[in-house]
Amino acid sequence: MSSYRQAYAWAKEELTKAGCDSPAFDALCLFSHRFGMDRTDLAVHGADPARPEEESAFRSLVARRAEGYPLQYLLGEWEFMGLPFFVGEGVLIPRADTELLCETGLAFLKGRRRPQVLELCAGSGAVAVSLAQYAPGAQVTALEKSPLALSYLRRNVSRHGVPVRVVEGDVLCEPDKTRKYDLIVSNPPYIPAGEIDTLMKEVSFEPRMALDGGEDGLLFYRAILNGYRQCLAGGGMLAVEIGAEQGEAVAGLFVKAGLSRVEVRQDFAGLDRVVCGLAQGAG
């Protein structure tokens, strides 16, 4: 029988040997998840013996993480914009990079009364829920195709009690152009199909349909601009997340589609991350 401190030390060593980028952090997250103890509890009660059944379950989690299985899926939830979201197999994991997309949308919505907002390829609903949470009065619609992702989307909307209307639909299909939105946001699949198998092992556990952006990675940007450009209200904003090397290409598509004040915005690492532009007309 191991003590709590020994169990944690073993986990950190195993994850270090497996080549995890942040073995101490991952080990502590799994330890807290399994034993219900934080770092302070570990310091105070570290010498206490761990219950055998709990330690066995903890070791199983660590073994899966060592194999490259995503930490977020093992925990069952992850934080985005300061809010917790349910995640698991079948839905893209919310990432800090995407917070710039939310921040761009929230800055645009500031001061607007009851704006109409649409998120395309909504996945877990992290963006849609965050916009609804931090932009009071916003009427948010979240469009998602995957049945598995939809289940997480609905759970997260319910969890936070925000006014998000969930719609099952395919962004590649013709939209209802009678509806107009002040803001349309999307973190669509943008990885070129030929590059997906070269990504980190962890990414291989995420749904391919949430990653595959077609041959050149731009399939969904073209579809969004062709189908949803006319769904923007006058002066409305379209904002999308992009891959770090897609800024020029996606901005060019925005300009070609007739959007104005097109910008490429960088994340904290200085990498191109969001392209946004405005529809012509009164704002």
C-alpha positions as CSV (number, residue, x, y, z in Angstrom):
1,M,0.0,0.0,0.0
2,S,1.4,3.4,-1.0
3,S,1.0,6.7,0.7
4,Y,-0.6,9.6,-1.1
5,R,2.8,11.2,-1.6
6,Q,4.3,8.0,-3.0
7,A,1.4,7.6,-5.4
8,Y,1.8,11.1,-6.7
9,A,5.6,10.7,-7.0
10,W,5.1,7.5,-8.9
11,A,2.7,9.1,-11.3
12,K,5.0,12.1,-12.0
13,E,7.9,9.7,-12.7
14,E,5.8,7.5,-15.0
15,L,4.6,10.5,-17.0
16,T,8.1,11.9,-17.2
17,K,9.3,8.6,-18.6
18,A,6.4,8.7,-21.1
19,G,7.6,12.1,-22.4
20,C,4.6,14.1,-21.3
21,D,5.1,17.9,-21.7
22,S,4.0,18.7,-18.1
23,P,4.2,15.5,-16.0
24,A,4.0,17.2,-12.6
25,F,0.9,19.2,-13.7
26,D,-0.8,16.1,-15.3
27,A,0.0,13.9,-12.3
28,L,-1.5,16.5,-9.9
29,C,-4.6,16.9,-12.0
30,L,-5.2,13.1,-12.1
31,F,-4.4,12.9,-8.4
32,S,-6.9,15.6,-7.5
33,H,-9.5,14.0,-9.8
34,R,-9.1,10.5,-8.3
35,F,-8.5,11.3,-4.6
36,G,-10.3,14.6,-4.3
37,M,-7.2,16.3,-2.8
38,D,-5.4,19.4,-3.9
39,R,-1.7,20.4,-3.5
40,T,-2.3,21.6,0.0
41,D,-4.0,18.4,1.0
42,L,-1.2,16.4,-0.5
43,A,1.3,18.4,1.7
44,V,-0.7,17.9,4.8
45,H,-1.9,14.3,4.3
46,G,0.9,13.0,2.1
47,A,2.1,10.4,4.5
48,D,-1.4,8.8,4.9
49,P,-2.0,5.5,3.1
50,A,-4.1,5.6,-0.1
51,R,-7.0,3.3,-0.2
52,P,-6.1,0.3,-2.5
53,E,-9.2,0.6,-4.7
54,E,-8.6,4.3,-5.2
55,E,-4.9,3.8,-5.9
56,S,-5.7,1.1,-8.5
57,A,-8.0,3.4,-10.3
58,F,-5.5,6.3,-10.1
59,R,-2.8,4.1,-11.6
60,S,-5.1,3.1,-14.5
61,L,-5.7,6.8,-15.3
62,V,-1.9,7.5,-15.2
63,A,-1.3,4.5,-17.5
64,R,-3.8,5.9,-20.1
65,R,-2.2,9.3,-19.9
66,A,1.2,7.8,-20.4
67,E,-0.1,6.3,-23.6
68,G,-1.0,9.7,-24.9
69,Y,-4.7,9.7,-24.1
70,P,-5.8,13.4,-23.5
71,L,-5.7,14.6,-19.9
72,Q,-9.0,16.5,-20.5
73,Y,-10.8,13.4,-21.5
74,L,-9.6,11.5,-18.4
75,L,-10.8,14.4,-16.2
76,G,-14.1,14.7,-18.0
77,E,-14.0,18.5,-18.1
78,W,-11.8,21.4,-18.9
79,E,-11.7,25.1,-18.2
80,F,-12.3,27.7,-20.9
81,M,-12.7,31.5,-20.3
82,G,-12.8,30.8,-16.6
83,L,-15.7,28.3,-16.9
84,P,-15.8,24.5,-16.7
85,F,-17.0,22.5,-19.6
86,F,-17.8,18.8,-20.0
87,V,-15.6,17.1,-22.6
88,G,-14.9,13.6,-23.7
89,E,-14.4,11.4,-26.8
90,G,-16.2,12.8,-29.8
91,V,-15.8,16.5,-29.0
92,L,-12.8,18.8,-29.7
93,I,-11.0,19.9,-26.5
94,P,-11.4,23.6,-25.7
95,R,-8.0,25.3,-25.9
96,A,-6.7,28.6,-24.5
97,D,-5.8,29.8,-28.0
98,T,-9.5,29.9,-28.8
99,E,-10.1,32.4,-26.0
100,L,-8.9,35.1,-28.4
101,L,-11.9,34.3,-30.7
102,C,-14.2,34.8,-27.7
103,E,-12.5,38.0,-26.6
104,T,-12.8,39.4,-30.2
105,G,-16.5,38.7,-30.2
106,L,-17.1,40.1,-26.7
107,A,-15.3,43.3,-27.6
108,F,-17.5,43.7,-30.6
109,L,-20.7,43.0,-28.7
110,K,-20.0,45.4,-25.9
111,G,-22.7,48.0,-25.6
112,R,-25.1,46.3,-28.0
113,R,-28.6,45.5,-26.8
114,R,-29.9,42.0,-27.4
115,P,-27.4,41.2,-30.3
116,Q,-28.0,38.1,-32.4
117,V,-25.0,35.7,-32.3
118,L,-24.3,32.5,-34.2
119,E,-21.5,30.0,-33.6
120,L,-20.7,27.6,-36.4
121,C,-19.1,24.2,-35.7
122,A,-19.9,24.8,-32.0
123,G,-18.5,21.5,-30.6
124,S,-18.6,21.5,-26.8
125,G,-20.2,24.9,-26.8
126,A,-17.3,26.6,-25.0
127,V,-17.4,29.6,-27.3
128,A,-21.2,29.9,-27.5
129,V,-21.7,29.5,-23.7
130,S,-18.9,32.0,-22.9
131,L,-20.3,34.6,-25.2
132,A,-23.8,34.1,-23.6
133,Q,-22.2,34.2,-20.1
134,Y,-20.1,37.4,-20.6
135,A,-22.4,39.3,-23.0
136,P,-25.7,39.6,-21.1
137,G,-28.6,40.0,-23.4
138,A,-27.0,38.3,-26.3
139,Q,-29.2,35.8,-28.1
140,V,-26.8,33.0,-29.1
141,T,-27.4,30.1,-31.5
142,A,-25.0,27.2,-31.7
143,L,-24.8,25.0,-34.8
144,E,-23.2,21.6,-34.7
145,K,-23.4,18.5,-36.9
146,S,-21.9,15.7,-34.8
147,P,-24.3,13.8,-32.5
148,L,-21.6,13.1,-30.0
149,A,-20.5,16.8,-29.9
150,L,-24.2,17.8,-29.6
151,S,-24.6,15.8,-26.5
152,Y,-21.7,17.7,-24.8
153,L,-23.0,21.0,-26.2
154,R,-26.4,20.5,-24.7
155,R,-25.0,19.4,-21.3
156,N,-22.7,22.5,-21.2
157,V,-25.6,24.8,-22.1
158,S,-27.7,23.2,-19.3
159,R,-24.8,23.3,-16.9
160,H,-24.3,27.1,-17.2
161,G,-28.0,28.0,-17.6
162,V,-27.3,30.4,-20.5
163,P,-29.7,31.4,-23.3
164,V,-28.1,29.4,-26.1
165,R,-30.3,27.8,-28.8
166,V,-28.8,24.5,-29.9
167,V,-29.3,23.6,-33.6
168,E,-28.2,20.4,-35.3
169,G,-26.9,21.2,-38.7
170,D,-24.1,21.1,-41.2
171,V,-22.1,24.3,-42.0
172,L,-21.4,22.9,-45.5
173,C,-25.1,23.0,-46.3
174,E,-27.1,26.1,-47.4
175,P,-28.2,28.1,-44.4
176,D,-31.5,29.9,-43.7
177,K,-30.6,33.3,-45.1
178,T,-33.7,35.0,-43.7
179,R,-32.0,35.1,-40.2
180,K,-29.6,37.9,-39.6
181,Y,-26.8,37.9,-37.0
182,D,-24.8,40.8,-35.5
183,L,-21.9,38.4,-34.9
184,I,-20.9,35.0,-36.4
185,V,-18.0,33.2,-34.9
186,S,-16.4,29.8,-35.7
187,N,-13.4,27.7,-34.9
188,P,-13.9,25.4,-37.9
189,P,-11.7,22.4,-38.9
190,Y,-8.7,23.9,-40.5
191,I,-5.9,21.4,-40.6
192,P,-5.0,20.2,-44.1
193,A,-6.1,16.6,-44.5
194,G,-2.6,15.4,-45.3
195,E,-1.2,16.8,-42.1
196,I,-3.5,15.3,-39.6
197,D,-1.7,12.0,-39.2
198,T,1.6,13.9,-38.4
199,L,0.2,15.7,-35.4
200,M,0.8,15.0,-31.7
201,K,-0.5,11.6,-30.6
202,E,-3.0,13.2,-28.2
203,V,-4.7,14.9,-31.2
204,S,-5.4,11.4,-32.7
205,F,-8.0,10.8,-30.0
206,E,-10.0,13.9,-31.0
207,P,-12.7,13.6,-33.7
208,R,-11.2,13.8,-37.1
209,M,-14.2,15.7,-38.4
210,A,-13.4,18.5,-36.0
211,L,-9.9,18.8,-37.5
212,D,-10.0,18.0,-41.2
213,G,-10.2,21.3,-43.2
214,G,-9.9,19.6,-46.6
215,E,-7.0,19.4,-48.9
216,D,-5.6,22.9,-48.2
217,G,-7.3,23.5,-44.8
218,L,-9.5,26.2,-46.1
219,L,-12.6,24.2,-47.0
220,F,-14.7,25.5,-44.1
221,Y,-13.7,29.1,-44.5
222,R,-14.9,29.1,-48.1
223,A,-18.1,27.4,-47.0
224,I,-18.7,29.9,-44.2
225,L,-18.1,32.9,-46.5
226,N,-20.2,31.5,-49.4
227,G,-23.1,30.4,-47.2
228,Y,-23.2,32.7,-44.2
229,R,-21.8,36.0,-45.4
230,Q,-25.4,36.9,-46.3
231,C,-26.5,36.0,-42.8
232,L,-24.6,39.0,-41.3
233,A,-26.6,42.1,-40.5
234,G,-25.3,45.4,-41.7
235,G,-22.1,46.2,-39.9
236,G,-22.1,42.7,-38.4
237,M,-18.8,40.9,-37.7
238,L,-17.5,37.5,-38.8
239,A,-14.7,36.2,-36.8
240,V,-12.9,32.8,-37.2
241,E,-10.0,31.0,-35.6
242,I,-7.2,30.0,-38.0
243,G,-4.1,28.0,-38.1
244,A,-0.9,29.9,-37.4
245,E,0.1,30.0,-41.1
246,Q,-3.3,30.8,-42.6
247,G,-3.7,34.4,-41.8
248,E,-2.9,35.8,-45.2
249,A,-5.0,33.2,-47.1
250,V,-8.1,33.5,-44.9
251,A,-7.9,37.3,-44.8
252,G,-7.8,37.2,-48.6
253,L,-11.0,35.2,-48.6
254,F,-12.6,37.7,-46.3
255,V,-11.7,40.6,-48.6
256,K,-12.8,38.7,-51.7
257,A,-16.2,38.1,-50.0
258,G,-16.7,41.8,-49.6
259,L,-16.0,42.2,-45.9
260,S,-14.4,45.4,-44.7
261,R,-11.9,46.3,-42.0
262,V,-10.4,42.8,-42.2
263,E,-7.9,42.1,-39.5
264,V,-5.6,39.2,-38.6
265,R,-5.1,39.1,-34.8
266,Q,-2.3,37.4,-32.9
267,D,-2.5,35.2,-29.8
268,F,-0.2,35.6,-26.7
269,A,2.5,33.6,-28.5
270,G,2.5,36.2,-31.4
271,L,1.0,33.7,-33.8
272,D,-1.8,34.5,-36.2
273,R,-5.0,33.1,-34.6
274,V,-8.1,35.1,-35.5
275,V,-9.4,36.7,-38.7
276,C,-12.3,39.1,-38.4
277,G,-14.1,41.5,-40.8
278,L,-17.3,43.5,-41.0
279,A,-20.3,43.4,-43.3
280,Q,-21.1,46.5,-45.3
281,G,-23.9,48.6,-44.0
282,A,-25.0,50.4,-40.9
283,G,-23.7,49.0,-37.6
